[in-house]
Amino acid sequence: MRTRWLAALVAGPATLMLALVAPHLAAASTRSPAVCAMSEMRGELGVAGDGAFEVALQNMSRTSCRLSGYPRLDLIDSGTVVGMATPDALGGDGPPMRPLPTPSGSPAPDSAPVTLAPGGQAWVRVIYQADSVDGAPCQAVDAVRIRVAHRQGSVRVPVSFRPCDGARVTVFTPAP
């Protein structure tokens, strides 16, 4: 009897300590990474075609981070913002079938976060009309600037295209 009580007394504090610490350890290991800092991202032009191209963002930090939803994508010509891409709910497959979200760089309610390990990439597709319908000249763009919600800074990617009726951007997608 005395041995059982002594064993409970010795095991009690360790068990109590484990019971107090274990939930915090589990929460720390399942918590999603922070939103990617734009200062630790590198942008590059990806696959390009007539009326669309992809922009890849690569995590250059030593820790994982996440991106989600629609980025704010500014269209730049000679250092001046000449437009902003609007969110494209269907990824360029046709006209949106639901109301478009505000192009503020905010996460889309139904888009899954993309976790980027160090060196990992995510991309967005930019869709635009390449030909003028009325013969008017189209706006020249020599770069795009990407921003994400809840973070300072941006990533500038050189690109040359002439959107005739603005541009649309998709949500962040993991690179294959």
C-alpha positions in Angstrom: 0.0 0.0 0.0 2.8 2.4 1.0 4.6 1.6 -2.3 1.6 2.3 -4.4 1.0 5.7 -2.7 4.7 6.6 -3.2 4.6 5.6 -6.8 1.5 7.7 -7.4 3.2 10.7 -5.6 6.4 10.4 -7.8 4.5 9.7 -11.0 1.9 12.4 -10.2 4.0 15.5 -10.9 5.4 14.1 -14.1 2.0 13.1 -15.3 0.5 16.5 -14.3 3.4 18.3 -16.1 2.8 16.2 -19.3 -0.9 16.8 -19.1 -0.3 20.6 -18.9 2.3 20.7 -21.7 1.0 18.2 -24.2 -1.9 20.2 -25.5 0.5 23.2 -26.3 2.9 20.9 -28.1 0.1 19.5 -30.2 -1.2 23.0 -31.0 2.3 24.2 -32.0 2.8 21.3 -34.4 -0.6 21.6 -36.1 -0.6 25.4 -36.5 -0.4 26.6 -40.0 2.7 28.7 -41.0 2.6 32.5 -41.2 1.7 34.4 -44.3 4.7 34.6 -46.6 6.7 37.8 -46.2 7.1 39.5 -49.6 10.7 40.5 -48.7 11.5 36.8 -48.7 9.8 35.9 -51.9 11.2 35.9 -55.5 9.0 36.3 -58.5 9.5 35.0 -62.0 7.6 34.7 -65.2 6.3 31.2 -65.9 4.5 29.7 -68.8 3.2 32.3 -71.2 0.8 32.0 -74.1 -1.5 34.2 -76.2 -3.7 36.0 -73.7 -2.4 34.4 -70.5 0.8 33.9 -68.5 1.8 32.5 -65.1 3.8 34.3 -62.4 5.6 32.0 -59.9 6.5 33.1 -56.4 9.3 31.2 -54.6 9.8 31.1 -50.9 13.5 32.1 -50.3 13.3 32.0 -46.5 14.5 29.2 -44.2 11.0 28.5 -42.9 7.7 27.4 -44.4 5.1 30.1 -45.1 1.6 30.2 -46.7 -0.2 32.1 -49.5 -3.9 31.9 -50.1 -6.7 33.6 -52.1 -6.2 36.3 -54.7 -3.2 38.5 -54.7 -3.4 42.2 -55.5 -1.7 42.4 -58.9 -0.8 45.8 -60.2 -0.1 46.4 -63.9 2.9 48.7 -64.3 4.3 50.6 -67.3 7.5 52.7 -66.9 7.2 52.6 -63.1 3.6 53.9 -63.1 0.6 51.7 -62.0 -1.7 51.7 -65.1 -4.3 49.2 -63.8 -5.0 46.4 -61.4 -6.0 42.8 -62.3 -9.4 41.7 -61.0 -10.0 38.3 -59.4 -11.0 35.5 -61.9 -13.3 33.0 -60.2 -12.9 30.3 -62.8 -9.2 30.6 -63.6 -9.6 31.9 -67.1 -12.0 29.3 -68.3 -14.8 31.7 -68.9 -16.9 34.5 -67.4 -17.2 34.3 -63.6 -20.4 32.6 -62.5 -20.5 34.2 -59.1 -19.8 37.7 -57.8 -16.2 38.6 -57.8 -14.4 39.4 -54.5 -12.8 42.7 -53.9 -9.4 42.7 -55.5 -7.7 43.6 -52.2 -5.3 40.7 -52.0 -7.6 39.0 -49.5 -8.1 35.2 -49.3 -11.0 33.8 -51.2 -13.5 32.1 -48.9 -13.3 28.8 -50.8 -9.5 28.7 -51.7 -7.2 26.4 -49.8 -4.0 27.9 -48.4 -0.8 26.9 -50.2 2.0 26.0 -47.9 5.5 26.8 -49.3 8.5 24.9 -47.8 11.8 26.7 -48.2 12.4 26.9 -52.0 8.8 26.0 -52.7 6.7 27.8 -55.3 3.1 28.9 -55.9 1.8 30.5 -59.0 -1.1 32.7 -60.3 -2.4 32.9 -63.8 -2.9 36.3 -65.4 -5.6 36.3 -68.2 -6.1 39.2 -70.6 -7.6 40.0 -74.0 -4.7 40.3 -76.4 -6.6 41.9 -79.3 -8.4 45.2 -79.4 -12.1 44.8 -80.2 -12.6 48.4 -81.4 -9.1 49.0 -83.0 -8.0 51.3 -80.1 -4.4 50.8 -78.9 -4.0 48.5 -75.9 -2.2 49.6 -72.7 1.5 48.6 -72.6 2.6 46.8 -69.4 6.2 46.1 -68.6 5.9 44.6 -65.2 3.4 43.2 -62.6 3.6 43.9 -58.9 2.2 41.3 -56.5 1.0 42.0 -53.0 -0.7 39.7 -50.5 -3.2 40.5 -47.7 -1.8 41.3 -44.2 1.8 41.8 -45.4 3.9 44.8 -46.3 5.9 44.9 -49.4 5.5 43.5 -52.9 7.3 41.4 -55.5 7.9 43.0 -59.0 8.1 40.7 -62.0 9.2 42.0 -65.4 6.8 41.0 -68.2 5.8 42.6 -71.5 2.2 42.4 -72.7 -0.7 44.6 -73.9 -4.0 43.9 -72.2 -6.8 45.4 -74.3 -9.5 45.2 -71.6 -7.8 44.9 -68.3 -6.5 41.7 -66.8 -7.8 39.0 -64.4 -5.8 36.9 -61.9 -6.5 33.5 -60.3 -6.0 32.3 -56.7 -2.6 31.0 -55.6 -2.0 27.4 -56.7 0.8 25.1 -55.6 3.5 24.5 -58.3 3.7 20.9 -59.5 
